[in-house]
Amino acid sequence: MASASDKTEKATPKKREDERKKGNIFQSADTVSAFSVLAVFTALRVAMPYLYRSVSNFMTSCISTIGTQDTLNQSYALDMNRQLWLQIILLSSPVLLASVAAAVLVTGVQTRFKFSGEKIKFKLSNISPLQGFKRLFSLRSLIEVFKAMIKTTIIGYIIYLKICDIAVQCTGMMDAGILQSTSAVLNDLMDLVIQISVVLLALAAADYFYQWWEYERNIKMTKQEVKEEYKQLEGNPEIKGRIRQMQRDMSRRRMMQQVPTADVVVRNPTHFAVALRYDPDRNAAPVVVAKGQDLIALRIVQIAQENDIPMKEDKPLARALYASVNVGSEIPPEFYSALAVIMAWVFQLKKEMKR
C-alpha cells in the first residue's frame, strides 16, 4: 500500500469523479452549521414583529376566553391545546424552513448537488467496535475536538462580555418602563447574535480551507497510480502497439493481394516500388494499388514478376509517387505526362504480347 509520502501527484479528473461516486465529497460541516445558524437568526430578526403580534394576540385571546368561561372542562382544555400547538408550528416553521434551506443550499454548493448512495450502504466496518475505536482516537477526531474547544471558548467569552454589559445596564433599567427595558435587552441580544455569527463565519471560512487542503491531500495519487489510470483510459501502450502492428500487417496483405491486378510497376530499382492500375472506364487517371520501400518494395517486385506484370525503372518518378500518393488514390495531374509515356509503353507491350 502506498504511503502518504509517495502520493505526490494531484488527483486526475477521473480520480475525482471516482471519489464522488464513492461518496467521498469535499465539504465543510462547520460552513453548513454557520450558515444555518445565520439563516435562523436572520429569519428571527425578520419575523420578530409577526411573532410578537401572534404571541400577544394568542395570550390575549386565551386570557379573555378564560375570563368568560364558567367552567373549565376537558373539551375546552383539548381545544386550547390544539390552538397552542398550531401557534407553535406556525411560529417555528419559518425559522426551521430557513435553517433547512440554508443547510441544503450550502451543502449542495459544496458538493455540486451530486448525490451518492455509497455512504448510506450497510457496511460491517461502520458497526465494528475496533473501527469505531480507531475513529474515536484518530488525528481527525482530535482536530475536531480542538476546533470545538476553540469555538466554545470564543463564543463563551463573547457571551460573558455581553452578560457583563447587560448586568451594568440593569441598574439603569429599574426606572425605565417594561417596553423600553425589553427593547434594550432585545437590542443587546441581537448585537450578541451578530457577534456570534461573525465568529462562526470566520471559523467556518478557516474550516473550509482546512477541509479543502485535507481532501486534496487525501486524494493525491502516486506516479504509478497515474500511469495505471492512463493505461485504463488510453489503453496499454504495448497492446496498442501490437494492435497497430496487426493493422499494418493486415493492410499490407490486402495491398499485396492487389499487386497482380496492376498494369505496371515503377521501381527505383530496389528501394522503392509503386504498382499502378489504369481502367479508363472507372478512373480518370492511374490508381496506386500498392507501394513500398526496401523489403516491401522487393516483395512487390517479386509478386509482379510472378504475375508477368511489366516493370519500368524510373528513380525520380518512383520516389515522387511513393512520397505523394496514397494507396487507392489516383495520381495527381503533375504526374500525367510522365505516366502517359509509361502507360503508352505498357499498352504497346500488351499489343505485342497478343500477336
Secondary structure in CASP SS format (residue, H / E / C, confidence):
PFRMAT SS
TARGET T0000
AUTHOR 0000-0000-0000
METHOD secondary structure of the structure
MODEL  1
M C 1.00
A C 1.00
S C 1.00
A H 1.00
S H 1.00
D H 1.00
K C 1.00
T C 1.00
E E 1.00
K C 1.00
A C 1.00
T C 1.00
P H 1.00
K H 1.00
K H 1.00
R H 1.00
E H 1.00
D H 1.00
E H 1.00
R H 1.00
K H 1.00
K C 1.00
G C 1.00
N C 1.00
I C 1.00
F C 1.00
Q C 1.00
S C 1.00
A H 1.00
D H 1.00
T H 1.00
V H 1.00
S H 1.00
A H 1.00
F H 1.00
S H 1.00
V H 1.00
L H 1.00
A H 1.00
V H 1.00
F H 1.00
T H 1.00
A H 1.00
L H 1.00
R H 1.00
V H 1.00
A H 1.00
M H 1.00
P H 1.00
Y H 1.00
L H 1.00
Y H 1.00
R H 1.00
S H 1.00
V H 1.00
S H 1.00
N H 1.00
F H 1.00
M H 1.00
T H 1.00
S H 1.00
C H 1.00
I H 1.00
S H 1.00
T H 1.00
I H 1.00
G H 1.00
T H 1.00
Q C 1.00
D C 1.00
T C 1.00
L C 1.00
N C 1.00
Q H 1.00
S H 1.00
Y H 1.00
A H 1.00
L H 1.00
D H 1.00
M H 1.00
N H 1.00
R H 1.00
Q H 1.00
L H 1.00
W H 1.00
L H 1.00
Q H 1.00
I H 1.00
I H 1.00
L H 1.00
L H 1.00
S H 1.00
S H 1.00
P H 1.00
V H 1.00
L H 1.00
L H 1.00
A H 1.00
S H 1.00
V H 1.00
A H 1.00
A H 1.00
A H 1.00
V H 1.00
L H 1.00
V H 1.00
T H 1.00
G H 1.00
V H 1.00
Q H 1.00
T H 1.00
R C 1.00
F C 1.00
K C 1.00
F C 1.00
S C 1.00
G C 1.00
E H 1.00
K H 1.00
I H 1.00
K C 1.00
F C 1.00
K C 1.00
L H 1.00
S H 1.00
N H 1.00
I C 1.00
S C 1.00
P H 1.00
L H 1.00
Q H 1.00
G H 1.00
F H 1.00
K H 1.00
R H 1.00
L H 1.00
F C 1.00
S C 1.00
L H 1.00
R H 1.00
S H 1.00
L H 1.00
I H 1.00
E H 1.00
V H 1.00
F H 1.00
K H 1.00
A H 1.00
M H 1.00
I H 1.00
K H 1.00
T H 1.00
T H 1.00
I H 1.00
I H 1.00
G H 1.00
Y H 1.00
I H 1.00
I H 1.00
Y H 1.00
L H 1.00
K H 1.00
I H 1.00
C H 1.00
D H 1.00
I H 1.00
A H 1.00
V H 1.00
Q H 1.00
C H 1.00
T H 1.00
G H 1.00
M H 1.00
M C 1.00
D C 1.00
A C 1.00
G C 1.00
I H 1.00
L H 1.00
Q H 1.00
S H 1.00
T H 1.00
S H 1.00
A H 1.00
V H 1.00
L H 1.00
N H 1.00
D H 1.00
L H 1.00
M H 1.00
D H 1.00
L H 1.00
V H 1.00
I H 1.00
Q H 1.00
I H 1.00
S H 1.00
V H 1.00
V H 1.00
L H 1.00
L H 1.00
A H 1.00
L H 1.00
A H 1.00
A H 1.00
A H 1.00
D H 1.00
Y H 1.00
F H 1.00
Y H 1.00
Q H 1.00
W H 1.00
W H 1.00
E H 1.00
Y H 1.00
E H 1.00
R H 1.00
N H 1.00
I C 1.00
K C 1.00
M E 1.00
T C 1.00
K H 1.00
Q H 1.00
E H 1.00
V H 1.00
K H 1.00
E H 1.00
E H 1.00
Y H 1.00
K H 1.00
Q H 1.00
L H 1.00
E H 1.00
G C 1.00
N C 1.00
P H 1.00
E H 1.00
I H 1.00
K H 1.00
G H 1.00
R H 1.00
I H 1.00
R H 1.00
Q H 1.00
M H 1.00
Q H 1.00
R H 1.00
D H 1.00
M H 1.00
S H 1.00
R H 1.00
R H 1.00
R H 1.00
M H 1.00
M H 1.00
Q H 1.00
Q H 1.00
V H 1.00
P H 1.00
T H 1.00
A C 1.00
D C 1.00
V E 1.00
V E 1.00
V E 1.00
R E 1.00
N C 1.00
P C 1.00
T C 1.00
H C 1.00
F E 1.00
A E 1.00
V E 1.00
A E 1.00
L E 1.00
R E 1.00
Y C 1.00
D C 1.00
P C 1.00
D C 1.00
R C 1.00
N C 1.00
A C 1.00
A C 1.00
P C 1.00
V E 1.00
V E 1.00
V E 1.00
A E 1.00
K E 1.00
G E 1.00
Q E 1.00
D C 1.00
L H 1.00
I H 1.00
A H 1.00
L H 1.00
R H 1.00
I H 1.00
V H 1.00
Q H 1.00
I H 1.00
A H 1.00
Q H 1.00
E H 1.00
N C 1.00
D C 1.00
I C 1.00
P C 1.00
M E 1.00
K E 1.00
E E 1.00
D C 1.00
K H 1.00
P H 1.00
L H 1.00
A H 1.00
R H 1.00
A H 1.00
L H 1.00
Y H 1.00
A H 1.00
S H 1.00
V C 1.00
N C 1.00
V C 1.00
G C 1.00
S C 1.00
E E 1.00
I C 1.00
P C 1.00
P H 1.00
E H 1.00
F H 1.00
Y H 1.00
S H 1.00
A H 1.00
L H 1.00
A H 1.00
V H 1.00
I H 1.00
M H 1.00
A H 1.00
W H 1.00
V H 1.00
F H 1.00
Q H 1.00
L H 1.00
K H 1.00
K H 1.00
E H 1.00
M H 1.00
K H 1.00
R C 1.00
END
